[in-house]
């Protein structure tokens, strides 16, 4: 298989892709999680538990976005995810068009936040219906809050079923959902929070991965935790570069090579073209070929009129993000092994790649 990085021979990839540490203004695909819900549904509390920030930090972190919404970036300095919190759902005549425009060009999802003890959800359902009519491919996640407010399990299940039916009717399709308690002054149950983060990874990988921490179990995973944000930053840039057909393939490849060089600097292992070829050879023709084939198919999908400018572009960007993240995670294990004087094995490299894809919500049989 031809090495996709060969086209950079004799060139400086840094001049092609840029450096997120020194050029924060570099266009990136910051995923937008659009929170739809009535006042008091628990939207700010959800942001707090997802980010691990305090109530005061979240409260002070909002910035005006449109006339009817505010945005919250996390982390504030180099955002990996943006929450859009709509404030106008309780107002008569709310039109989500301006908020939709704020999401144009980004990978995005709607998170409907509905309290189980609040049966009045009409305006939220109407807003969702308008969103789906304009953006049929919008990913949706329904979060039922207030599980702790209904002690009776049968009442909880009836309220959940009623909400589910209302919002699935508005969307015209099945919607994944989770239940979470948001007790005042306390954290939700760990299994509920884990289920929420897992569901978000499935719905919008680039947001979910930014919010879900990975366990530190050994020296290698500890070293990866120090550079994980760099991998996420480059993954976001690679996903965002997929806005144009075919061109996105080349720009994302350049960003991936630049990411490898940046990771090499971190592990004190200079990344050359020869080293990159060895890394890809360990990934194997099957893994690399299928990965590149999947990227090519998604790039081709963007050429389809209509589909290519909406769902095709979003699908290509989301897959490129996941593929770049998996590549970066695997490269970190490869470089760490070299940094301690070890020899990376094909089995370990391929297992790491498969696990990274799985963690990013992509089930691929390699």
C-alpha positions as CSV (number, residue, x, y, z in Angstrom):
1,X,0.0,0.0,0.0
2,X,1.3,3.4,-0.9
3,X,2.2,5.5,2.1
4,X,-0.2,8.4,2.2
5,X,2.5,10.6,3.7
6,X,4.8,10.2,0.7
7,X,3.4,13.4,-0.8
8,X,5.1,15.4,1.9
9,X,8.6,14.2,1.0
10,X,10.9,17.2,0.8
11,X,8.2,19.5,2.2
12,X,7.7,20.9,5.7
13,X,4.3,19.6,6.8
14,X,4.1,22.4,9.5
15,X,3.7,24.9,6.6
16,X,0.8,22.8,5.3
17,X,-1.2,22.2,8.5
18,X,-0.3,24.8,11.1
19,X,0.2,24.3,14.8
20,X,-2.7,24.6,17.2
21,X,-0.4,25.6,20.1
22,X,0.9,28.6,18.2
23,X,-2.1,29.4,15.9
24,X,-5.3,29.1,17.9
25,X,-7.1,30.9,15.1
26,X,-6.6,27.8,12.8
27,X,-10.1,26.7,11.6
28,X,-11.3,23.8,13.7
29,X,-14.4,21.7,13.7
30,X,-15.7,22.7,17.2
31,X,-18.7,20.4,17.8
32,X,-21.8,22.1,18.9
33,X,-24.1,20.5,21.4
34,X,-27.4,22.3,21.2
35,X,-29.3,22.2,24.4
36,X,-33.1,22.4,23.9
37,X,-35.3,22.5,27.0
38,X,-37.5,24.6,29.2
39,X,-36.2,26.9,31.9
40,X,-35.3,24.8,35.0
41,X,-34.9,21.6,33.0
42,X,-31.3,21.3,34.2
43,X,-29.3,22.4,31.1
44,X,-26.6,24.3,33.1
45,X,-26.4,21.5,35.6
46,X,-25.8,19.1,32.7
47,X,-22.9,21.2,31.5
48,X,-21.5,21.3,35.0
49,X,-21.5,17.5,35.5
50,X,-20.2,16.9,31.9
51,X,-17.3,19.3,32.2
52,X,-16.5,18.8,35.9
53,X,-16.6,22.5,36.5
54,X,-18.3,24.3,39.4
55,X,-21.6,26.1,39.2
56,X,-19.9,29.5,39.4
57,X,-17.4,28.6,36.6
58,X,-20.2,27.5,34.3
59,X,-22.4,30.5,35.2
60,X,-19.6,32.9,34.4
61,X,-18.6,31.1,31.3
62,X,-21.6,31.8,29.2
63,X,-21.3,34.3,26.3
64,X,-24.1,35.8,24.1
65,X,-24.4,33.8,20.8
66,X,-27.7,34.9,19.3
67,X,-30.7,36.9,20.4
68,X,-32.2,33.8,22.0
69,X,-29.2,31.7,23.0
70,X,-25.9,31.7,24.9
71,X,-22.8,29.6,24.2
72,X,-20.4,27.9,26.6
73,X,-17.0,26.8,25.4
74,X,-15.0,24.0,27.0
75,X,-12.1,24.3,27.7
76,X,-12.4,28.1,27.5
77,X,-8.8,28.7,26.1
78,X,-8.8,26.1,23.2
79,X,-12.4,24.8,23.0
80,X,-13.0,21.2,22.1
81,X,-16.8,21.4,22.5
82,X,-19.3,24.2,22.4
83,X,-22.7,24.1,24.2
84,X,-25.5,26.3,22.7
85,X,-28.1,27.0,25.4
86,X,-31.3,28.3,24.0
87,X,-33.1,30.8,26.2
88,X,-36.3,31.5,24.2
89,X,-38.2,28.2,24.2
90,X,-40.8,29.6,26.7
91,X,-41.4,32.7,24.6
92,X,-44.3,32.9,22.2
93,X,-43.2,32.7,18.5
94,X,-39.7,31.4,19.1
95,X,-38.0,30.8,15.8
96,X,-34.9,28.6,16.0
97,X,-33.7,29.8,12.6
98,X,-31.1,32.1,14.0
99,X,-29.8,29.4,16.3
100,X,-29.7,27.0,13.4
101,X,-27.5,29.4,11.5
102,X,-25.1,29.5,14.4
103,X,-24.6,25.7,13.9
104,X,-24.1,25.8,10.1
105,X,-20.8,24.2,8.9
106,X,-20.2,22.3,12.2
107,X,-20.7,18.8,13.3
108,X,-23.5,19.1,15.8
109,X,-26.2,17.4,17.8
110,X,-29.3,18.4,19.7
111,X,-29.6,17.4,23.3
112,X,-33.2,17.7,24.5
113,X,-33.4,18.2,28.2
114,X,-36.8,17.4,29.7
115,X,-37.6,17.0,33.4
116,X,-39.6,13.9,34.1
117,X,-42.0,15.8,36.5
118,X,-42.7,18.5,33.9
119,X,-45.4,17.3,31.4
120,X,-45.5,20.7,29.6
121,X,-43.1,20.1,26.7
122,X,-45.0,21.4,23.7
123,X,-42.8,24.3,22.8
124,X,-39.7,22.1,23.0
125,X,-41.2,19.6,20.7
126,X,-42.3,22.3,18.2
127,X,-38.7,23.7,18.2
128,X,-37.3,20.2,17.6
129,X,-39.7,19.6,14.7
130,X,-38.6,22.9,13.1
131,X,-34.9,21.9,13.5
132,X,-35.5,18.5,12.0
133,X,-37.4,19.9,9.0
134,X,-34.5,22.2,8.2
135,X,-31.7,19.7,9.1
136,X,-33.0,16.2,8.7
137,X,-29.7,14.6,9.5
138,X,-29.3,16.3,12.9
139,X,-28.3,13.9,15.6
140,X,-30.6,13.9,18.6
141,X,-30.2,12.7,22.2
142,X,-33.0,12.9,24.7
143,X,-31.9,13.4,28.3
144,X,-34.6,12.8,31.0
145,X,-33.6,14.8,34.1
146,X,-35.2,14.7,37.6
147,X,-35.0,11.0,38.1
148,X,-34.6,11.7,41.8
149,X,-37.8,13.7,41.8
150,X,-40.1,10.8,41.1
151,X,-39.5,8.2,43.7
152,X,-42.1,5.8,42.3
153,X,-40.5,3.8,39.5
154,X,-43.8,3.3,37.6
155,X,-44.4,7.0,37.6
156,X,-40.9,7.5,36.3
157,X,-41.4,5.0,33.5
158,X,-44.7,6.5,32.4
159,X,-43.2,10.0,32.3
160,X,-40.3,8.8,30.3
161,X,-42.5,7.0,27.8
162,X,-44.7,10.1,27.4
163,X,-41.7,12.3,26.8
164,X,-40.2,9.7,24.4
165,X,-43.4,9.5,22.4
166,X,-43.8,13.3,22.1
167,X,-40.3,14.0,20.9
168,X,-40.0,11.0,18.6
169,X,-43.3,12.2,17.0
170,X,-41.8,15.6,16.5
171,X,-38.6,14.2,15.1
172,X,-40.3,11.5,13.0
173,X,-37.9,8.9,14.1
174,X,-36.6,6.9,17.1
175,X,-34.4,8.9,19.5
176,X,-31.8,7.5,21.9
177,X,-32.4,8.5,25.5
178,X,-30.9,8.4,28.9
179,X,-32.1,9.2,32.4
180,X,-30.1,11.2,34.9
181,X,-30.6,12.6,38.4
182,X,-29.4,16.1,39.1
183,X,-29.8,16.5,42.8
184,X,-29.2,20.0,44.2
185,X,-25.7,20.4,45.5
186,X,-24.7,16.8,44.7
187,X,-23.4,14.8,41.8
188,X,-25.5,12.4,39.8
189,X,-25.0,8.6,40.2
190,X,-21.8,7.4,38.5
191,X,-23.6,4.9,36.3
192,X,-26.0,7.5,35.1
193,X,-23.2,10.0,34.2
194,X,-21.2,7.2,32.4
195,X,-24.3,6.3,30.4
196,X,-24.8,9.9,29.4
197,X,-21.2,10.3,28.2
198,X,-21.4,7.0,26.3
199,X,-24.6,8.2,24.6
200,X,-22.9,11.5,23.7
201,X,-19.9,9.6,22.2
202,X,-22.3,7.6,20.0
203,X,-24.3,10.8,19.0
204,X,-21.3,13.1,18.5
205,X,-17.9,11.5,18.9
206,X,-15.8,14.7,18.8
207,X,-17.9,16.2,21.7
208,X,-18.2,13.0,23.6
209,X,-14.5,12.2,23.6
210,X,-13.7,15.7,24.7
211,X,-15.9,15.3,27.7
212,X,-15.2,11.7,28.6
213,X,-11.9,11.2,30.5
214,X,-9.9,8.0,29.9
215,X,-8.7,5.9,32.8
216,X,-5.0,6.2,33.8
217,X,-3.9,2.7,34.6
218,X,-0.2,2.6,33.8
219,X,2.8,4.7,32.7
220,X,1.8,4.7,29.1
221,X,-1.8,5.9,29.7
222,X,-0.4,8.5,32.1
223,X,1.9,9.8,29.3
224,X,-1.1,9.8,26.9
225,X,-3.2,11.9,29.3
226,X,-0.6,14.6,29.0
227,X,-0.9,14.9,25.3
228,X,-4.6,13.8,24.8
229,X,-5.8,17.4,24.2
230,X,-3.3,17.8,21.4
231,X,-4.7,14.7,19.7
232,X,-8.2,16.0,20.1
233,X,-7.2,19.5,18.7
234,X,-5.7,18.0,15.6
235,X,-8.6,15.6,15.2
236,X,-11.0,18.5,15.3
237,X,-8.9,20.4,12.7
238,X,-8.8,17.3,10.5
239,X,-12.6,16.9,10.7
240,X,-13.1,20.5,10.0
241,X,-10.9,20.4,6.9
242,X,-13.4,18.1,5.3
243,X,-15.7,20.9,4.1
244,X,-14.7,20.5,0.5
245,X,-14.8,17.4,-1.7
246,X,-11.4,15.6,-2.3
247,X,-9.4,18.6,-0.9
248,X,-10.4,17.5,2.6
249,X,-8.7,14.2,2.1
250,X,-5.3,15.9,1.4
251,X,-5.6,18.6,4.1
252,X,-6.6,16.0,6.7
253,X,-3.7,13.8,5.7
254,X,-1.4,16.8,6.2
255,X,-2.8,17.5,9.6
256,X,-2.4,13.9,10.6
257,X,1.3,13.9,9.7
258,X,1.8,17.2,11.5
259,X,0.1,15.7,14.6
260,X,2.6,12.8,14.4
261,X,5.4,15.3,14.4
262,X,4.0,17.2,17.3
263,X,3.5,13.9,19.3
264,X,7.1,12.9,18.4
265,X,8.3,16.2,20.0
266,X,6.4,15.3,23.1
267,X,7.8,11.8,23.4
268,X,11.3,13.0,22.3
269,X,11.2,10.7,19.3
270,X,11.8,12.6,16.0
271,X,9.1,11.7,13.4
272,X,10.6,11.2,10.0
273,X,9.0,9.8,6.8
274,X,10.7,6.5,7.4
275,X,9.3,6.3,11.0
276,X,5.8,7.2,9.7
277,X,6.1,4.4,7.1
278,X,7.1,1.9,9.8
279,X,4.2,3.0,12.0
280,X,1.7,2.5,9.1
281,X,3.3,-0.8,8.2
282,X,2.5,-2.0,11.8
283,X,-1.1,-0.9,11.4
284,X,-1.1,-3.2,8.4
285,X,-2.5,-3.1,4.9
286,X,-5.9,-4.3,6.1
287,X,-6.3,-1.6,8.7
288,X,-4.8,1.2,6.6
289,X,-6.5,0.2,3.4
290,X,-9.9,0.0,5.0
291,X,-9.4,3.3,6.8
292,X,-8.3,5.1,3.6
293,X,-11.1,3.4,1.7
294,X,-13.7,4.6,4.2
295,X,-12.3,8.1,4.0
296,X,-12.4,8.0,0.2
297,X,-16.0,6.8,0.2
298,X,-17.0,9.6,2.5
299,X,-15.2,12.2,0.4
300,X,-17.0,10.8,-2.6
301,X,-20.3,11.2,-0.8
302,X,-19.7,14.9,-0.6
303,X,-19.9,15.1,-4.4
304,X,-23.6,14.0,-4.4
305,X,-25.7,17.1,-5.0
306,X,-27.7,18.1,-1.9
307,X,-26.5,15.2,0.2
308,X,-22.9,16.2,-0.2
309,X,-23.4,19.7,1.2
310,X,-25.3,18.5,4.3
311,X,-25.2,14.9,5.5
312,X,-22.3,13.9,3.3
313,X,-20.0,16.7,4.6
314,X,-21.0,16.0,8.2
315,X,-20.4,12.3,7.9
316,X,-17.0,12.8,6.3
317,X,-16.0,15.3,9.0
318,X,-17.2,13.0,11.8
319,X,-15.4,10.0,10.4
320,X,-12.2,11.9,9.8
321,X,-12.3,13.1,13.4
322,X,-12.6,9.6,14.7
323,X,-10.0,8.2,12.3
324,X,-7.5,10.9,13.3
325,X,-8.2,10.4,17.0
326,X,-7.6,6.6,16.6
327,X,-4.4,7.3,14.6
328,X,-3.2,9.8,17.3
329,X,-3.9,7.4,20.2
330,X,-2.2,4.6,18.5
331,X,0.8,6.8,17.6
332,X,1.2,7.8,21.2
333,X,1.5,4.1,22.2
334,X,4.0,3.5,19.4
335,X,6.1,6.6,20.3
336,X,6.0,5.8,24.0
337,X,7.3,2.3,23.4
338,X,10.2,3.7,21.3
339,X,10.9,6.4,24.0
340,X,11.5,3.7,26.6
341,X,13.7,1.6,24.3
342,X,11.1,-0.9,23.4
343,X,10.0,-2.4,20.0
344,X,6.4,-1.8,19.1
345,X,4.6,-5.0,18.0
346,X,2.1,-5.3,15.2
347,X,-0.4,-7.0,17.6
348,X,-0.2,-4.2,20.2
349,X,-0.5,-1.4,17.6
350,X,-3.5,-2.9,15.8
351,X,-5.2,-3.7,19.1
352,X,-4.7,-0.1,20.3
353,X,-6.1,1.2,17.0
354,X,-9.2,-1.0,17.2
355,X,-9.8,0.0,20.9
356,X,-9.5,3.7,20.0
357,X,-12.1,3.3,17.3
358,X,-14.4,1.5,19.7
359,X,-14.0,4.2,22.3
360,X,-14.9,6.8,19.7
361,X,-18.1,5.0,19.0
362,X,-17.0,3.4,15.7
363,X,-17.3,-0.4,15.6
364,X,-15.0,-1.6,12.8
365,X,-13.9,-5.2,12.3
366,X,-10.3,-5.1,11.2
